[in-house]
Amino acid sequence: MPVGSPINIPKLGWTMEEGTLTEWLVDNGATVAEGDPLYLLETDKVENEIAAPAGGVLRQAATPGESYPVGTEIGTIE
């Protein structure tokens, strides 16, 4: 079984404890390249575009509109 690169909620500020996944920018199962825009993350009413940490096939594991603590794995890139 191939090992994937985890997609985690990043800590974007000193006081950030959680973020809201507002939208996946790539469909589940789609191929992405490292650095491609992957999802939108809302923190303190600011939306940030988060890039893919690696290239491969996206496997989503989180639902848009939900808040997740920093470090939570929301998907993988296989």
C-alpha positions as CSV (number, residue, x, y, z in Angstrom):
1,M,0.0,0.0,0.0
2,P,1.5,3.4,-1.0
3,V,2.3,5.9,1.7
4,G,0.7,9.3,1.2
5,S,1.8,12.8,2.2
6,P,-0.6,14.0,4.9
7,I,-2.5,17.2,4.5
8,N,-2.8,18.9,7.9
9,I,-4.4,22.1,9.1
10,P,-1.3,24.5,9.3
11,K,-0.6,26.9,12.1
12,L,-0.7,30.3,10.3
13,G,-0.3,32.6,13.3
14,W,1.0,32.5,16.9
15,T,-2.4,32.3,18.5
16,M,-4.1,30.1,15.9
17,E,-5.7,27.0,17.5
18,E,-8.2,26.0,14.7
19,G,-9.3,26.8,11.2
20,T,-12.4,26.3,9.1
21,L,-12.0,24.4,5.8
22,T,-14.2,26.6,3.6
23,E,-13.7,24.9,0.3
24,W,-11.7,22.2,-1.5
25,L,-10.3,23.7,-4.7
26,V,-9.5,20.3,-6.2
27,D,-11.9,17.3,-6.6
28,N,-11.4,14.2,-4.5
29,G,-9.4,11.7,-6.6
30,A,-7.9,14.4,-8.8
31,T,-4.2,14.6,-9.6
32,V,-2.3,17.7,-8.2
33,A,1.2,19.0,-8.4
34,E,3.2,20.2,-5.5
35,G,2.4,23.9,-4.9
36,D,-1.0,23.8,-6.6
37,P,-3.8,25.5,-4.7
38,L,-5.6,22.8,-2.7
39,Y,-8.1,24.3,-0.3
40,L,-9.3,27.5,1.4
41,L,-8.8,27.8,5.1
42,E,-10.5,30.5,7.2
43,T,-8.8,31.9,10.3
44,D,-10.0,35.0,12.1
45,K,-12.2,35.9,9.2
46,V,-9.3,35.8,6.7
47,E,-9.3,33.2,4.0
48,N,-6.0,31.6,3.1
49,E,-5.3,29.5,0.0
50,I,-3.3,26.5,1.1
51,A,-1.0,24.7,-1.5
52,A,-0.4,21.0,-2.0
53,P,2.6,19.7,0.0
54,A,3.4,17.2,-2.7
55,G,2.3,15.9,-6.1
56,G,-0.1,12.9,-6.5
57,V,-3.7,12.0,-6.1
58,L,-5.8,13.9,-3.6
59,R,-7.8,11.9,-1.0
60,Q,-10.1,14.2,1.0
61,A,-11.0,13.2,4.5
62,A,-12.6,16.4,5.8
63,T,-15.9,18.2,5.1
64,P,-16.0,21.9,4.0
65,G,-17.7,24.2,6.5
66,E,-16.2,22.3,9.5
67,S,-13.6,23.7,11.9
68,Y,-10.5,21.6,12.8
69,P,-7.8,22.0,15.3
70,V,-4.3,22.9,14.1
71,G,-2.5,19.7,13.0
72,T,-5.6,17.7,12.2
73,E,-5.1,15.5,9.1
74,I,-7.8,16.5,6.6
75,G,-6.6,14.3,3.7
76,T,-3.6,12.8,1.9
77,I,-1.8,13.0,-1.4
78,E,-0.9,9.5,-2.6
